[in-house]
Amino acid sequence: QVQFVESGGGLVQPGGSLRLSCAASGITFVMYDMSWYRQAPGNQRELVATITSGSTTSYADSVKGRFTISRDNAKNTVYLQMNSLKLEDTAVYLCNARHIRQPTRWNYWGQGTQVTVTS
């Protein structure tokens, strides 16, 4: 059974930091590209950052220089370090896993964790 346990969300002031974690089970973690998406009320889901199975990273322009995605294959976990948070970063953040050879067939989502940036 595929399962993702996301944690690390919460309430933070502008300029603050949070670290999100997504622990996966039930998949061969090293065979998956891992991403973080976010969705704010009334908005479409937005890709925030991706780390490939080979640990190549990419970021949305809106978070470049502020967020860092990383993975620990020994722990089957992907992280998102978020620094210099802004009000517009408020959203539900979701973990996504896509198989490197069957990205449509094996594509999984976490339940999401709320990040609220407020003064």
C-alpha positions in Angstrom: 0.0 0.0 0.0 1.4 3.4 -1.0 1.4 6.0 1.7 2.9 9.4 2.2 3.2 11.1 5.6 3.7 14.8 5.3 4.7 17.0 8.1 6.2 20.4 9.0 3.5 22.8 8.0 2.2 25.5 10.3 1.8 29.1 11.0 4.8 31.5 10.4 5.4 35.2 10.1 6.7 36.7 6.9 10.4 36.2 6.6 10.3 33.0 8.6 11.2 29.5 7.7 9.6 26.1 7.7 10.8 22.6 6.6 8.4 20.2 5.1 8.9 16.5 5.1 7.2 13.7 3.1 8.0 10.2 4.1 7.0 7.6 1.5 6.2 3.9 2.0 5.1 1.2 -0.4 7.1 2.4 -3.4 10.7 1.9 -4.5 11.7 5.4 -3.7 14.8 5.7 -5.8 12.7 5.0 -8.9 10.6 8.1 -8.4 11.0 11.7 -9.2 9.6 13.7 -6.2 7.9 17.0 -6.3 6.2 19.5 -4.1 3.1 21.3 -5.3 0.9 23.9 -3.6 -2.6 25.0 -3.9 -4.1 28.1 -2.4 -7.9 28.6 -2.2 -9.4 29.5 -5.6 -6.1 28.8 -7.3 -4.9 26.0 -9.5 -2.4 23.6 -8.2 1.1 24.9 -8.8 4.4 23.0 -9.1 6.9 24.4 -6.6 9.9 22.2 -6.9 11.1 18.8 -8.3 14.0 16.6 -7.5 14.7 13.7 -9.9 15.7 10.2 -9.0 19.2 11.4 -9.9 18.9 14.4 -7.5 18.6 17.1 -10.2 16.5 19.9 -8.9 14.2 22.5 -10.5 12.1 25.3 -9.0 9.2 27.6 -9.8 10.5 31.1 -10.5 8.4 32.4 -7.5 10.5 30.3 -5.0 13.9 30.3 -6.6 16.6 31.3 -4.1 14.2 30.9 -1.2 13.2 27.2 -1.2 15.4 24.1 -1.4 14.2 20.6 -2.2 16.2 17.6 -1.1 15.8 13.9 -0.7 17.2 11.1 1.6 16.8 7.8 -0.2 17.8 5.9 2.9 14.8 7.3 4.7 12.5 7.4 1.7 11.9 11.0 2.4 11.8 14.3 0.5 12.1 17.7 2.1 11.3 21.2 1.2 13.2 23.9 3.1 11.3 27.2 2.9 13.1 30.4 3.8 12.1 34.0 3.6 8.5 33.1 3.5 6.0 35.5 2.0 2.3 36.0 2.5 1.7 34.6 -1.0 3.4 31.3 0.0 0.3 30.5 2.0 -1.2 27.2 0.6 -1.6 23.5 1.1 1.6 21.9 0.1 1.4 18.4 -1.4 4.0 15.8 -2.0 4.0 14.0 -5.4 5.8 10.9 -6.6 6.1 10.0 -10.3 7.8 6.8 -11.5 10.7 7.6 -13.8 9.6 5.1 -16.5 5.8 5.0 -15.9 4.9 8.5 -14.8 1.3 8.3 -15.7 0.6 4.8 -14.4 2.5 5.3 -11.1 1.8 8.8 -9.9 1.0 9.3 -6.3 0.0 12.2 -4.0 0.2 13.0 -0.3 -2.6 14.4 1.7 -1.1 17.8 2.0 0.1 20.0 4.8 -1.1 23.6 5.4 1.4 26.4 5.4 0.1 29.8 6.5 2.2 32.9 6.4 0.6 35.7 8.3 1.7 38.8 10.2 
